[in-house]
Amino acid sequence: MKSWQESMLENLILYFEPNANIVGLLLFGSSIRPAILPDYWSDIDVLLVVREDELKNFFPSVEWLKPLGKIYTFSQSSDDHKCTIRVCFEDFSRIDFLITSETSLLKVREWSSIPFFSGLKVLFSRSSVVDTVAAQTFSKQDNPSVTQEQFNEMVNAFRFKSMLAVYKVVRGDLLIALHLAQDLIRDCCVLGMILRDRATGTNIYKHGGLGNELVSQLEATQKPFSPLGILDSIKESNRLFETLASEWSNDYQENRQPLFDWIEREKTELSF
């Protein structure tokens, strides 16, 4: 029995090849790597090369996707060279479309990132440009690293948000306080992902596992949605964030105590 990926690729060829405005359809990503066996949750990555004056018909519109299935949700992004539409259909089959033109494809070495560094498999082509690029090899680009300045900004933003969350609890605005407290948990996750990417040299993970221990540590931040509970959540988020930040650099200087003292003082006030 065919997988949905095999059936979808056949449908993509049948759907796109008769359209003269599409000059190439290519497959990339894990789908072309024989060592990786796809499962139902594996998506498809395709490069769609269209005529320059036809790009407007493929982005940002998603109407052209409807013959492929009933769309559940999608996301879009673009830069000077390419457009990306990541679509999920109602059966949870997923396709990531990278859409570009021959002119932009000729400048592929100038792209800020080349998603098809692992190679390209031509599904059909009527363009010498497509054929030429498909025959090239590309080096895997380094995972963009967070600079020290960006890290410092992240730490300062986290501390300011923590202060504001405590202030909102004191003022009795639990709605904003809880929103900020939950955002602190998210910030811990972001810092954890940055550390994981730095350790592994990549931000692409087909399967999880590495970093899951952080999720267990975040359980300590789950407190009742009460003034005291939100304050405790803020404190635990700060405890974990500072621990993670210390892993970033041996020179990192923790500064949790002023906030902790403030929280404990306010907890005493709220208890009366």
WOSULRA-V467395 format. One line per field, one symbol per residue. ss: DSSP state (h for helix, s for strand, l for the rest). psi: psi as a letter, one per 30 degrees, with the letter a starting at -180 (. if undefined). burial: 1 if it has 9 or more other C-alpha atoms within 8 Angstrom, else 0. Layout:
BEGIN
ss->???
psi->???
burial->???
END
This chain:
BEGIN
ss->lllhhhhhhhhhhhhhlllllssssssshhhhlllllllllllssssssslhhhhhhlllllhhhhhhllssssssssllllsssssssllllsssssssshhhhhlhhhllllllllllsssssllhhhhhhhlllllllllllllhhhhhhhhhhhhhhhhhhhhhhhlllhhhhhhhhhhhhhhhhhhhhhhhhhhhlllllllllllhhhhhhhhhhlllllhhhhhhhhhhhhhhhhhhhhhhllllllllhhhhhhhhhhhhhhhl
psi->kklfeeeeeeeeeeeeefjffjfkkkkaaffgjffjklaefklkkkkjjlkegfefffkgkgeffeffljkellllllafflkkkjkklfggkkkjkjklleeeefgeffkfkjfhfflkkkelkhkfeeeeefflkkkkkkkklkleeeeeeeeeeeeeeeeeeeeeeefgifeeeeeeeeeeeeeeeeeeeeeeeeefglgkjekadkfffeeefffffjlkileeeeeeeeeeeeeeeeeeeffekffkjlhfeeeeeeeeeeeeeff.
burial->00001010001110011000011111111011000000000011111111100110010000000100001101010000111111111100111111111101100000000101111111111000111011000100001000000010000001001111111110001101110110011011101111111100010000000010010001001010001111111111111111011100000000010011001001100000
END
